Amino acid sequence: MPALALSPVVDPAVDSRGARIEAVETVQALQARIDALQRTRLDSRLMPTHEALADLLPDGGLREGATYALSPSSALVMALLAGPSQAGSWCGVVGMPEFGIEAAESMGIDLDRLVLVPHPGDAWLTVTASIADALGIVVVRPGRAASDGAIAKLAGRLRERGSTLLVLGPWPQAEAMISLTESRWSGLGDGHGYLSEREVTITVSSKRGGRPRSGRVMMPDAELGIRRLDRDAAVTALRRVG
């Protein structure tokens, strides 16, 4: 990438307020150029993401070397792991003893390439960093608070290895916050049967700002494992118009 120079020229005849405005505009223009260059460079490093979720994410998918904050939901974790797993990536889950392998398999996760560390204790950060060296995507529920230095070191390690980190709960400098809300189960008959499908809303708020993106998703879906509902409805409406 060519060097980018910041050298606003200020006319001595212009008052100090005008100079400040010009400097701010120059910095904003420079930041926009840097962001565009970074997006161009990183777009080629997207991790395979399930098609039901990809368009909700800032870059159209999970980015290698990046970190995302998640609301505490096993179903959301499984949905995000499904795409990378089906594409052949090894996945790791740290600090989630409730993570069910049968449910994971029904959502499309390959159990042969899944590593579980249900009880890492106070060593959760060390365990996460270690397995991120070998796995493409790692999920962690943090234990005790980590220092800023340790978090920065982990971020550097992820970028170096190209591993993606999903953290349950808030996380400094996360690319986006991915939340699961408005959950509704279905499947019970007239006083009998069992719950088989769950309709949820997934909302993604990017650190870059802008309006959060939301989508209605069925997970688990009885046939597909994960299925986007609002997009299906839009396609059906277009067909009717046509």
C-alpha positions as CSV (number, residue, x, y, z in Angstrom):
1,M,0.0,0.0,0.0
2,P,1.5,3.4,-0.9
3,A,2.3,5.8,1.9
4,L,-0.4,8.2,2.9
5,A,0.8,11.6,3.9
6,L,-1.2,14.1,6.1
7,S,0.0,17.5,5.2
8,P,-2.8,20.1,5.2
9,V,-1.7,23.5,3.9
10,V,-2.9,26.4,5.9
11,D,-2.9,29.9,4.5
12,P,-1.6,32.3,7.2
13,A,-4.3,34.7,6.2
14,V,-7.0,32.2,7.2
15,D,-8.1,32.4,10.8
16,S,-7.4,29.6,13.3
17,R,-11.0,28.4,13.2
18,G,-10.8,27.9,9.4
19,A,-7.5,26.1,9.8
20,R,-9.0,23.7,12.3
21,I,-11.9,23.0,10.0
22,E,-9.6,22.3,7.1
23,A,-7.5,20.0,9.2
24,V,-10.5,18.0,10.5
25,E,-11.8,17.6,6.9
26,T,-8.4,16.4,5.8
27,V,-8.2,13.9,8.6
28,Q,-11.7,12.6,7.8
29,A,-10.8,12.2,4.1
30,L,-7.7,10.3,5.1
31,Q,-9.6,8.0,7.4
32,A,-12.1,7.3,4.7
33,R,-9.3,6.4,2.3
34,I,-7.6,4.1,4.9
35,D,-11.0,2.4,5.6
36,A,-11.6,1.8,1.9
37,L,-8.1,0.4,1.4
38,Q,-8.4,-1.9,4.4
39,R,-11.8,-3.2,3.3
40,T,-10.4,-3.9,-0.2
41,R,-7.5,-5.8,1.4
42,L,-9.6,-7.7,3.9
43,D,-12.6,-8.6,1.7
44,S,-10.5,-11.4,0.2
45,R,-10.0,-12.8,3.7
46,L,-13.6,-13.6,4.6
47,M,-14.3,-16.8,6.3
48,P,-17.1,-18.9,4.8
49,T,-20.3,-17.8,6.6
50,H,-23.7,-19.4,6.4
51,E,-25.8,-17.7,3.7
52,A,-28.6,-17.0,6.1
53,L,-26.3,-14.7,8.2
54,A,-23.6,-13.4,5.9
55,D,-25.4,-10.3,4.6
56,L,-26.1,-9.1,8.1
57,L,-22.4,-8.8,8.9
58,P,-20.3,-5.7,8.1
59,D,-18.2,-7.3,5.4
60,G,-20.7,-9.8,4.2
61,G,-19.2,-12.5,6.3
62,L,-16.9,-13.3,9.3
63,R,-13.5,-11.8,8.7
64,E,-10.3,-13.8,9.4
65,G,-8.2,-12.3,12.2
66,A,-11.2,-10.3,13.6
67,T,-13.2,-10.5,16.8
68,Y,-17.0,-10.4,17.3
69,A,-19.0,-9.9,20.4
70,L,-22.1,-12.2,20.8
71,S,-25.1,-12.2,23.1
72,P,-24.9,-15.3,25.3
73,S,-26.7,-17.9,23.1
74,S,-25.6,-21.4,22.2
75,A,-27.9,-21.4,19.1
76,L,-26.3,-18.2,17.9
77,V,-22.8,-19.7,18.4
78,M,-23.8,-22.8,16.4
79,A,-25.2,-20.8,13.6
80,L,-22.0,-18.8,13.2
81,L,-19.8,-21.9,13.4
82,A,-21.9,-23.8,10.8
83,G,-20.6,-22.0,7.7
84,P,-16.9,-22.3,8.5
85,S,-17.3,-25.9,9.7
86,Q,-19.1,-27.0,6.6
87,A,-16.3,-25.4,4.5
88,G,-13.7,-27.5,6.3
89,S,-12.5,-25.2,9.1
90,W,-11.6,-26.5,12.6
91,C,-13.7,-24.9,15.3
92,G,-13.1,-24.5,19.0
93,V,-15.4,-23.7,21.9
94,V,-14.0,-22.6,25.2
95,G,-15.8,-22.2,28.5
96,M,-19.3,-23.4,27.3
97,P,-20.1,-26.7,29.2
98,E,-23.7,-26.4,28.0
99,F,-22.7,-26.6,24.3
100,G,-24.6,-29.6,23.0
101,I,-23.0,-31.7,20.3
102,E,-26.2,-33.2,19.0
103,A,-27.7,-29.7,18.6
104,A,-24.5,-28.6,16.9
105,E,-24.6,-31.5,14.5
106,S,-28.2,-30.7,13.6
107,M,-27.2,-27.1,12.7
108,G,-24.6,-28.4,10.3
109,I,-21.4,-28.4,12.4
110,D,-18.9,-31.2,11.6
111,L,-18.1,-32.9,15.0
112,D,-14.9,-34.4,13.5
113,R,-13.4,-30.9,13.4
114,L,-14.8,-29.5,16.6
115,V,-12.6,-29.0,19.8
116,L,-14.4,-28.4,23.1
117,V,-12.7,-27.0,26.3
118,P,-15.7,-26.8,28.6
119,H,-13.9,-25.9,31.8
120,P,-10.7,-23.8,31.2
121,G,-11.0,-22.1,34.6
122,D,-8.8,-19.0,35.1
123,A,-6.6,-20.1,32.1
124,W,-9.4,-19.3,29.6
125,L,-7.3,-16.6,27.8
126,T,-4.2,-18.8,27.6
127,V,-6.3,-21.7,26.3
128,T,-8.0,-19.5,23.7
129,A,-4.8,-18.1,22.4
130,S,-3.2,-21.6,22.2
131,I,-6.0,-23.2,20.2
132,A,-6.4,-20.1,18.0
133,D,-2.9,-21.0,16.7
134,A,-4.3,-24.2,15.2
135,L,-8.0,-23.6,14.6
136,G,-9.8,-21.3,12.1
137,I,-12.5,-20.0,14.4
138,V,-12.7,-20.1,18.3
139,V,-15.6,-19.2,20.6
140,V,-15.0,-18.3,24.2
141,R,-17.0,-17.3,27.2
142,P,-14.5,-15.2,29.2
143,G,-13.8,-16.0,32.9
144,R,-12.2,-13.4,35.1
145,A,-11.3,-10.1,33.5
146,A,-8.2,-9.9,31.3
147,S,-5.8,-7.0,31.2
148,D,-5.7,-4.6,28.3
149,G,-2.3,-5.8,27.5
150,A,-3.3,-9.4,27.4
151,I,-6.3,-8.6,25.2
152,A,-4.1,-6.6,22.8
153,K,-1.6,-9.5,22.6
154,L,-4.4,-11.9,21.8
155,A,-5.7,-9.6,19.0
156,G,-2.3,-9.5,17.5
157,R,-2.0,-13.2,17.6
158,L,-5.4,-13.6,15.9
159,R,-4.4,-11.2,13.1
160,E,-1.1,-13.1,12.6
161,R,-2.7,-16.5,12.4
162,G,-5.9,-15.4,10.6
163,S,-8.1,-16.9,13.2
164,T,-11.6,-15.5,14.0
165,L,-12.7,-15.1,17.6
166,L,-16.3,-15.0,18.8
167,V,-16.7,-13.8,22.4
168,L,-19.8,-14.2,24.5
169,G,-20.4,-10.8,26.0
170,P,-18.9,-7.3,25.4
171,W,-15.3,-7.2,24.1
172,P,-12.9,-4.2,23.4
173,Q,-12.6,-3.3,19.7
174,A,-15.0,-6.0,18.5
175,E,-15.8,-5.7,14.8
176,A,-19.5,-6.0,15.6
177,M,-22.0,-7.0,18.3
178,I,-24.2,-9.9,17.1
179,S,-27.4,-10.4,19.2
180,L,-30.2,-12.9,19.2
181,T,-33.6,-11.6,20.3
182,E,-37.3,-12.3,19.9
183,S,-37.1,-16.0,20.2
184,R,-40.2,-18.2,19.4
185,W,-40.4,-22.0,19.4
186,S,-42.9,-24.0,17.4
187,G,-43.6,-27.7,16.8
188,L,-46.1,-28.6,19.5
189,G,-49.4,-30.0,18.3
190,D,-52.7,-29.9,20.0
191,G,-51.4,-30.8,23.5
192,H,-48.8,-33.2,22.2
193,G,-45.5,-33.4,20.2
194,Y,-42.2,-31.6,20.8
195,L,-40.6,-28.3,20.1
196,S,-38.7,-28.7,16.8
197,E,-38.1,-25.2,15.3
198,R,-37.1,-21.8,16.7
199,E,-37.7,-18.5,15.0
200,V,-35.4,-15.7,16.1
201,T,-34.3,-12.2,15.2
202,I,-30.5,-11.7,14.7
203,T,-29.3,-8.1,14.9
204,V,-25.8,-6.9,14.0
205,S,-24.3,-3.6,15.1
206,S,-21.0,-2.7,13.5
207,K,-18.3,-0.7,15.2
208,R,-18.1,1.4,12.0
209,G,-21.5,2.9,12.9
210,G,-24.5,3.0,10.7
211,R,-27.9,1.4,11.2
212,P,-27.9,-2.1,12.7
213,R,-28.9,-4.9,10.4
214,S,-31.6,-7.4,11.5
215,G,-33.0,-10.6,10.0
216,R,-35.5,-13.3,10.9
217,V,-33.9,-16.7,11.0
218,M,-35.3,-20.2,11.7
219,M,-32.8,-22.2,13.7
220,P,-33.0,-25.0,14.1
221,D,-35.0,-25.5,10.9
222,A,-36.5,-29.0,10.6
223,E,-35.1,-29.5,7.1
224,L,-32.2,-27.1,6.5
225,G,-30.8,-26.6,10.0
226,I,-30.7,-22.8,9.5
227,R,-33.0,-20.9,7.2
228,R,-33.5,-17.1,6.6
229,L,-37.2,-16.2,6.8
230,D,-37.4,-12.5,5.9
231,R,-35.4,-13.0,2.7
232,D,-37.7,-16.0,1.7
233,A,-40.7,-13.7,2.3
234,A,-39.2,-11.0,0.0
235,V,-38.6,-13.6,-2.8
236,T,-42.1,-14.9,-2.5
237,A,-43.5,-11.4,-2.7
238,L,-41.5,-10.6,-5.9
239,R,-42.6,-13.8,-7.5
240,R,-46.2,-12.9,-6.9
241,V,-45.7,-9.4,-8.4
242,G,-44.0,-11.0,-11.4
